[in-house]
Amino acid sequence: MTLSRRLVYPLCLLAGSLLAVVAGALHPDIVALDGAGQLAVIARSPAWPAIHWAFLFSFPLALTGLVGVIRMHAGTAGESAVRAAILVATLAYALWAIIVAFMGGAGWALARSFATADAGMTARRAVFLFDMLRPFALAAQRVAGFALGLATTLFGWGILEGKMLPRWLGAAALAAGGVGIVLALVFREDTKADQAAFVLPVVWQLVTAVVMLRRA
């Protein structure tokens, strides 16, 4: 593999994880609010669409970058685990995209309708639609957190078995994925703890990208 090809995967993983981290840091905190409160905060956040587009574009970049982990472990004892990991990670990002697309698209449109409407039926309808549709998107978010945690643990297993990356990176994946799985299982989908299920797996991807870049 040439140098340029070795750089493609870690660079994609670095870009994807960084985009997700930045978007998460800039995202307004709306978890504890009711439907009307959330729509009001969304309407006052001009960066709301950009934040969610950043999330959405980060997903295919991260998945592309994770393919590099598979390439490194081809023919090793960890190959089966990392191949299973990329399949589960694909499911995780597909489910995660549902909540992000809903909040960035329908959520933004309903928030603008809520903010500009008279204090009458139109505003109430915006809140009603938001409250009715959001539980579906939140359910997808919870399963996505569980799936991403599971994928991360599988990557850790593959790294420990394949021995192509540092053992501490594999152990970190097991720990990060395990925490994500527990948070997704224990906490309701409308809590900050459930959202936190994504944090450590994404941070692990960022660290993995740096390790792969140094090796390239």
N, C-alpha and C positions, 0 to 999 in steps of 0.2 A: 504494500500500500504506500503511495507517495505521501509526502509531507502534507500537501494541500488536502488530500482525502482524509488523512488522519485528523486534520483540524476541523473538518466540516461538522462532525458529530458533537465534539465538545463545545464548539462555538454555538451551535444551535441550542444545546442544553443550557449553556451559560445565558444566552439571550432569553430563552423561554423562562428560566427560573428567575432571572432578574426582573423581567417584565411582571411576573406574578408577584414578586416581593414588593416592587414599587407600587403596583396597582393596589395591593392589599394595604400598604402603608397609607395611601392617599384616600382609601375608601372611607366615607363618613360612617360613623357608628350609629346604626338605626335599629339594632336588635331589640332593645328594651321598649321600643315605641309601638303604639297601635298602628292600624292601617293609615289613619288620617295623619298621624304624626310622621310616619315614614314617608308618605307622599309629600308632605310639607318640606321635609329635609331634602328629599330628592330634587324637588323643584328649585330649591335654593342652592343647589350644587351644580354650577355650570360645567364642571369637569366630569360629571356623572357618566355621560356616554363614552368619553375618552378612557376613563378608568375601566369600563367594562369591555371596550374594544381591546384594550391592552391585555386584559385577562384572556379574551377569546383568541387573540393572535399568539399568546404565549403557549397555548395548549399544543398546537401542532409542532411548534418549535421544540418543546420539551420532549414530545414523543419521538421526533426525529433524532434528537440528541441521545435518547435512551437506546436507540438502535445501536449506537456505538458501543454500549456495554455488551450487547449481544455479540457483535463482531469480535470483540476482544476475547470472548469466552467460547467461541466456536471451536468444537473439538475437545473441550475440556470437560471435567466432571460437573461443572456448574452450568453447562449449556442448557439443559432441560429447565432448570429453575429460572434462568433469565429469560428464556423464551416464554415460559408461562407468565412471567412478570410483565412482559410487554403487552400480552393479551389482556391481562387484568388492568393494566394502566390505561390501555385504550378505552376500556369500558368506563374506567373512573373519569377520564377526561370528557368522554361523551356525555356522561351524566352531569358532570360539573358544568358543562356548557349549557345545560338546560336552565339552571338557576341564573347563570350569568347572563344568558341571552334574554331571559324573561325580565330580569331587573333592569338590564340596559336598554331593552326595547320597549316591551309593554309597560314596565314600571315607569320609565321616563315619559312615555306618552300619557299615561294616566296621571302622573304627577303634574305635568303641564296643564292637562285638562282640569285637574283639581285646583291648581293655583289660579287659573284665569277665569274659572266659572263663578257665577254668582252664588251666593250662599243659599243654594236651592237644590233642586233635584239633580242637576248635572254633577255637582261636586259629590253628592251622596252616591250617585251611580259609579263614579270613579273609584271611590273607596270600596263600594260593594264588590266591583269586579276585581279589584286588587286583593281584597280579603278572600275571595272565592278561589282565585287562581294560584295565589302564593303558596298554599299548603302543598300542592302538587310539585311545584318547583323546589320547595324546601325538602320534600321527601327524596327527590332526586339528589339533592345536595348531601343528605345524610348517607345515602348509599355510596355516593361518590367518595366521600371521606373514608368510608370503610374499605372500598375497593382500592383507593390509592395507598392506604396503609398496608393492605395485603400485598399489593404489588411491590411496595418498598421492602417488605420483609422477604419476599421472594428474590428480589435483587440481592439482598444481603446474604441470603442462603447461597445463591449462585456465586457470589464473589468469594465467600468463604470456601466453597467447594472448588471453584476454578482457580483461585490463587493468582489471578492476573492483575488484580488491584490490591492495595494494602488491606490487611486483615481488619484494621481498625475501621476502615470504610464499610466493610461488610457488617461488622458488629454495630456500627452506628446506624446502618440501614435497618437492622433487626430492631433496635431500640426505637428509632423514629417511627417505623411502621407499626410496631406494637402499641405505642402511645396513641397513634392515629386510630387504630382499630378500637381500642378501649374507649376513646372519647366518642367515636361514632356510635358505638353500641350502648353506652351508658346514658348519654345526654340527649335530650330532645333536639329535634332539628331546628328549632327556633331559638337556640341559645348560643352564646359566644363560645362555650366549650365545644359545641359541635363544629363550629367554624374553625376552631383551633386544630381540629384533626388534620387540616391541610398543611399547617405551618411547618412541622418538622420534616415531613416528606419533601416539601418544596425546598427547604433549606438543605436537606441532604442532596438533592439534585444539584443545587448550586455548588456545594463542596465537591461533589463528584465531577462536575464540569471542570473545576479548577485543577483537580488531580489529573484528569485526562489531558488537559491542555499542557500541564507541566511534562507529562510523559511524551506528548507528541513533539 
